[in-house]
């Protein structure tokens, strides 16, 4: 089980990303638009720098839904590799079977 503080920190980051998503996307579009004047693009970058760092979507970490483990995360299932195996062995994930040869 991951430290509760790490899990809570990640949840705060998700909330900030959601809060600033519209503003971040608008400024990012302006900053990346090469048809605009260079000064406008620079102003957009400066305004992006004023947004809190944790509002950047790349700072959110994918974590296991059950244990909070950050490594070995499967996006399709939302759990890590260890929990995937445990849940698969118990038959709790539809369509997933343990292979044997």
SULGI-V388900 format. One record per backbone hydrogen bond with DSSP energy under -0.5 kcal/mol. NH is the residue of the N-H (numbers start at 1). CO is the residue of the C=O. Records with the same first field share a line. If there is no record, write none. Layout:
NH->CO  CO
This chain:
2->67
7->3
8->4
9->5
10->6
11->7
12->8
13->9
14->10
15->11
16->12
17->13
18->14
19->15
20->16
21->17
24->20
25->21
26->22
27->23
28->24
29->25
30->26
31->27
32->28
33->29  30
34->32
36->33
41->37
42->38
43->39
44->40
45->41
46->42
47->43
48->44
49->45
50->46  47
51->47  48
55->52
56->53
59->56
60->57
64->69
65->78
68->64
74->79
75->73
77->74
78->74
79->74
81->72
84->80
85->81
86->82
87->83
88->84
89->85
90->86
91->87  88
92->87
93->87
94->92
96->93
97->95
